[in-house]
Amino acid sequence: MLKGRVKTELLAILFTAREPVTLVEFSEVFSDLSSEEIAKALAALSIEFNSLQEAVEIRNVAGGYRLTTRPEIMK
């Protein structure tokens, strides 16, 4: 459950980012991983994180990933 260096660092980056973070930008941080490995880690993180709570979610928007408030919360 949300353990491991890559998941932890991905989540920290998403939490602090002001704009969507692209795979290219993640690749600059995780130079030891391929873009495919990063994409798989993001997909796994998104599924796990999004299932743990109902207020925010990891979404792919504007060509990158970001933490957002769930639309249903804003109603």
URCORZI-V420189 format. One record per backbone hydrogen bond with DSSP energy under -1.0 kcal/mol. CO is the residue of the C=O (numbers start at 1). NH is the residue of the N-H. Records with the same first field share a line. If there is no record, write none. Layout:
CO: NH ; NH
This chain:
4: 8
5: 9
6: 10
7: 11
8: 12
9: 13
10: 14
11: 15
12: 16
13: 17
21: 65
22: 26
23: 27
24: 28
25: 29
26: 30
30: 33
34: 38
35: 39
36: 40
37: 41
38: 42
39: 43
40: 44
41: 45
42: 46
43: 47
44: 48
45: 49
46: 50
47: 51
49: 52
55: 70
57: 68
59: 66
61: 64
64: 61
65: 21
66: 59
68: 57
70: 73
